[in-house]
Amino acid sequence: MGEVLFCSQNELGRCENLMAVWDAYDGPKTFRHGQDNMRSAERDGFSVVVCDALPAFIEGKHRCKSINIGHGINGTKLYGTDEKWKPWFDLSAAQQTDYFVTSSVANIPIAARQFGIPESHVLPLGFPRTDAYFRNGMVFETFKGRRMKRMYLYAPTFRYDDDGWIPNIIWGKVDQLLDDDEVLVVKRHYYTGAPLAHGKSFEHIVEVPPSEPSETYLRNCDVLLTDYSSMLVDAYLLGKPVVLACDDMRTYLDKRGMYHEYPDFYSSLWLGVEGHEELLVDVLRNAAANGMNETARTCVETLAGACDGHSAERVCDLIRSIA
């Protein structure tokens, strides 16, 4: 069995898809940071290269096989119609992909169109980073010495304009609206430098470093508040309701596009949150009380039907079959 190269553009701690396979794979293997390391994989003698970021062109590719573990939870992010997405990456590199791993049968034609490869090369093996969601975990119960009844997680994508962060939530107002047994955890996108929630005197809001793994907070929250992030499917896999912040919806959709009708396909709970802090808190509380609804269940079945806690095993089987 030949040696396998694992590479990712993201920092090692955020390579959930890749590291899940790395930990499960028992053959000879090497990790190199940055997908540009794919370029010399053939020359360096690797039999397989596995990447969980956008692929780089493999020079002189002949014997070396390549596997791409999607880009976002559904293998194509939630957004980026083919015409708007393809200019972002090297299509010749994408077309070299021998196998593209996606999270559901429904995403096969989308991934095939994006990468310019036959649908037979797109395999709905599920996403390894979701395997941990099917195991038991610790529960976040206290904050500042108080036992918590509810925990809300705010985890947005990276959005910024000349006027600042989008949306501009008045955190002090949200803090005053939350009860003593509620906490809101803010986890900004790792591209975002400065904290989203400024202020050290909050009683019910805590901001955690973006470098920390999301799983702990997703597992323990009652509701996820996000926008266009593929993290919403992770939340659904954990049985958590999702509220969408849609303040810049029209601008964002015009620029990026979405594969399904946004926001209704992804969640029936959505609103423009800027200037509506009272409504936001009410919606979060109602979502926590009522749990996931039929819209959420349909969404996760469509986007992540192959995620069942055994994705890494299936990807490892694929690697062994071609190494």
C-alpha positions in Angstrom: 0.0 0.0 0.0 1.5 3.4 -1.0 1.8 6.4 1.2 -1.1 8.9 1.4 -0.6 12.7 1.5 -3.2 14.7 3.5 -3.2 18.4 2.9 -5.5 21.3 3.7 -5.5 25.0 3.3 -6.8 25.7 6.8 -4.9 25.5 10.0 -4.6 22.0 11.4 -7.0 22.6 14.3 -9.8 23.6 11.9 -9.4 20.7 9.4 -12.3 18.7 10.9 -12.9 16.7 7.7 -9.3 15.9 7.1 -8.2 15.1 10.7 -11.1 12.8 11.2 -9.8 10.7 8.3 -6.2 11.2 9.4 -7.0 9.7 12.8 -8.9 6.8 11.3 -6.5 5.8 8.6 -3.9 3.2 9.6 -1.7 3.2 6.6 1.5 5.2 5.8 0.6 8.9 5.7 2.0 12.4 5.7 0.3 15.7 6.5 1.4 19.0 4.8 -0.2 22.3 5.4 -1.5 24.1 2.3 -3.2 22.5 -0.7 -0.3 23.7 -2.9 1.6 20.7 -1.7 -0.7 18.7 -4.0 1.3 19.9 -7.0 4.3 17.7 -6.2 2.4 14.7 -4.9 3.1 12.6 -8.0 6.8 13.5 -8.1 7.2 12.9 -4.4 5.9 9.3 -4.8 2.5 9.5 -3.0 -0.1 7.1 -4.3 -3.1 9.1 -3.0 -3.5 12.7 -2.1 -6.5 13.7 0.1 -7.6 17.3 0.4 -10.4 19.1 2.2 -9.9 22.5 0.5 -10.1 23.6 -3.1 -7.6 21.4 -5.0 -4.4 22.4 -6.6 -3.1 21.1 -10.0 -1.0 17.9 -9.6 1.9 18.2 -12.0 2.5 15.2 -14.1 -0.4 13.3 -12.6 -0.4 9.7 -13.7 -0.4 7.1 -11.0 -1.3 9.4 -8.0 -5.0 9.4 -7.3 -6.8 12.4 -5.7 -9.7 12.6 -3.3 -11.4 15.9 -2.4 -13.6 15.8 0.8 -15.9 18.5 -0.3 -15.8 22.2 0.5 -18.3 22.9 3.2 -20.8 20.6 4.8 -22.7 19.7 1.6 -19.7 19.4 -0.7 -20.3 22.7 -2.4 -21.0 25.1 0.5 -24.6 26.3 0.6 -23.9 29.1 -1.8 -22.1 29.8 -5.1 -24.0 28.9 -8.3 -21.8 27.4 -10.9 -21.3 30.6 -12.9 -20.4 32.7 -9.8 -18.3 30.0 -8.1 -16.0 28.6 -10.8 -14.0 31.8 -11.4 -12.7 31.4 -7.8 -10.6 28.3 -8.5 -8.5 26.4 -11.0 -11.0 24.3 -13.0 -8.2 22.2 -14.5 -7.2 21.2 -11.0 -10.8 20.3 -10.2 -11.1 18.2 -13.3 -8.1 16.1 -12.1 -10.2 14.9 -9.1 -10.6 11.2 -9.1 -13.2 11.1 -6.3 -15.2 13.9 -4.8 -16.7 13.0 -1.4 -20.1 14.7 -0.7 -22.6 14.4 2.0 -25.7 13.4 0.2 -27.0 11.8 -3.0 -28.8 15.1 -3.8 -25.5 16.9 -4.0 -24.0 14.6 -6.6 -25.1 16.6 -9.7 -24.1 19.9 -8.1 -20.6 18.8 -7.3 -20.2 17.1 -10.7 -21.1 20.4 -12.5 -18.9 22.5 -10.2 -15.8 20.3 -10.7 -16.5 19.4 -14.3 -16.2 15.7 -13.5 -18.6 12.7 -14.2 -21.3 12.1 -11.6 -19.8 8.6 -11.1 -16.8 10.3 -9.6 -18.9 11.9 -6.9 -19.4 9.6 -3.9 -22.0 10.3 -1.2 -19.9 8.9 1.7 -20.9 11.6 4.2 -18.6 14.1 5.8 -16.1 12.8 8.3 -16.2 15.9 10.5 -19.8 15.1 11.3 -19.0 11.6 12.8 -18.4 13.1 16.2 -21.9 14.5 16.3 -23.3 11.0 16.7 -21.4 10.3 19.9 -22.2 11.5 23.4 -20.5 14.6 24.7 -20.3 16.9 27.8 -23.0 19.4 28.5 -22.3 23.1 29.0 -24.3 23.7 32.2 -22.9 26.8 34.0 -21.7 30.3 33.2 -20.2 32.7 35.7 -21.2 30.2 38.5 -24.9 30.2 37.4 -26.6 27.0 36.2 -27.8 27.6 32.6 -31.2 26.9 31.3 -30.5 27.9 27.7 -27.4 28.5 25.6 -27.6 30.3 22.2 -24.7 30.2 19.8 -24.0 33.0 17.3 -21.6 31.8 14.6 -21.8 34.0 11.4 -19.9 33.9 8.2 -17.4 36.6 7.3 -19.3 39.8 6.3 -18.0 43.3 6.4 -18.6 46.6 4.6 -17.5 50.3 4.9 -19.9 50.8 7.9 -18.5 47.8 9.9 -19.7 44.3 10.7 -22.9 43.0 9.2 -25.3 43.0 11.0 -24.5 45.6 13.6 -26.1 44.0 16.6 -26.4 46.1 19.8 -24.9 43.5 22.2 -25.5 45.6 25.3 -29.2 45.6 24.5 -29.2 41.8 23.9 -27.4 41.3 27.2 -30.1 43.2 29.1 -32.9 41.2 27.4 -31.4 37.8 28.4 -32.4 36.2 31.7 -30.0 35.1 34.4 -30.2 31.5 33.3 -29.5 32.3 29.6 -26.1 32.7 27.9 -25.3 33.7 24.3 -21.9 32.5 23.0 -20.4 34.5 20.1 -18.0 32.6 17.9 -16.8 34.8 15.0 -15.5 33.4 11.7 -11.8 32.8 11.7 -11.3 35.4 9.0 -12.7 38.0 11.4 -9.9 39.7 13.4 -11.6 42.0 16.0 -14.2 40.7 18.4 -17.8 41.0 17.3 -19.2 41.7 20.7 -17.2 44.5 22.3 -17.4 45.0 26.1 -16.2 43.2 29.2 -19.2 43.9 31.4 -21.7 41.6 29.7 -23.6 39.4 32.2 -25.0 36.9 29.6 -22.7 37.1 26.6 -19.3 35.5 26.1 -17.1 35.6 23.0 -14.9 32.6 22.4 -11.8 32.4 20.1 -12.6 31.5 16.5 -9.7 29.0 16.6 -11.6 26.8 19.1 -13.4 23.8 17.5 -17.1 24.5 16.9 -18.3 21.0 17.9 -18.4 21.6 21.7 -20.5 24.8 21.3 -22.8 23.2 18.7 -23.3 20.2 20.8 -24.2 22.1 23.9 -26.2 25.0 22.5 -30.0 25.1 22.3 -30.2 27.2 19.2 -27.7 28.2 16.5 -27.9 31.8 15.1 -26.1 32.1 11.9 -26.5 33.5 8.4 -25.1 31.7 5.3 -22.9 29.3 7.1 -22.8 25.6 6.3 -22.6 25.2 10.1 -26.4 25.1 10.0 -26.4 21.6 8.7 -24.0 20.6 11.5 -26.5 22.0 14.0 -29.4 20.1 12.4 -27.4 16.8 12.6 -27.2 17.5 16.3 -30.9 18.1 16.6 -30.6 21.9 17.1 -33.0 24.5 15.6 -31.4 27.3 13.5 -32.3 30.9 13.3 -31.0 32.8 10.2 -29.9 36.5 10.3 -30.8 37.8 6.9 -30.0 41.5 7.1 -28.0 41.7 3.8 -29.8 38.8 2.1 -30.4 40.5 -1.3 -26.9 41.8 -1.6 -25.3 38.5 -0.6 -27.5 36.4 -2.9 -26.7 38.7 -5.9 -23.0 38.3 -5.2 -22.8 34.6 -4.2 -26.0 32.8 -5.1 -27.4 29.8 -3.3 -28.2 26.3 -4.5 -31.6 26.2 -2.8 -34.2 28.8 -2.0 -32.8 31.0 0.7 -33.8 31.3 3.5 -37.0 29.2 3.4 -35.3 25.9 2.3 -32.7 26.2 5.1 -34.8 27.4 8.0 -38.3 28.7 8.6 -36.9 30.9 11.4 -35.3 34.0 9.9 -35.3 37.7 10.3 -33.3 40.9 9.9 -31.7 41.2 13.4 -30.2 44.7 13.3 -32.4 47.0 15.3 -34.7 44.1 16.2 -32.9 42.8 19.3 -36.2 42.2 21.2 -37.6 40.1 18.4 -34.3 38.2 18.0 -34.4 37.2 21.7 -38.0 36.1 21.4 -37.3 34.0 18.3 -34.3 32.4 20.0 -36.4 31.5 23.0 -39.3 30.1 21.0 -36.9 28.1 18.9 -35.3 26.6 22.0 -38.7 25.7 23.4 -40.1 24.2 20.1 -36.9 22.5 18.7 -36.4 21.4 15.1 -39.3 21.6 12.7 -40.1 19.9 9.4 -38.2 22.5 7.4 -35.1 21.6 9.3 -35.5 17.9 8.9 -36.1 18.2 5.2 -33.0 20.4 4.9 -30.7 18.0 6.6 -32.1 14.9 4.8 -31.4 16.7 1.5 -28.0 18.1 2.3 -26.5 15.5 4.7 -28.4 12.3 4.1 -25.2 10.2 4.1 -23.9 11.6 7.4 -24.4 8.8 9.9 -21.3 8.7 12.1 -19.4 6.3 9.8 -18.2 8.7 7.1 -14.5 8.5 8.0 -14.6 4.7 7.8 -16.0 4.9 4.3 -13.5 7.4 3.2 -10.7 5.3 4.6 -12.1 2.3 2.8 -11.9 4.3 -0.4 -8.3 5.3 0.2 -7.3 1.7 0.8 -9.0 0.6 -2.4 -6.9 2.9 -4.5 -3.6 3.3 -2.5 
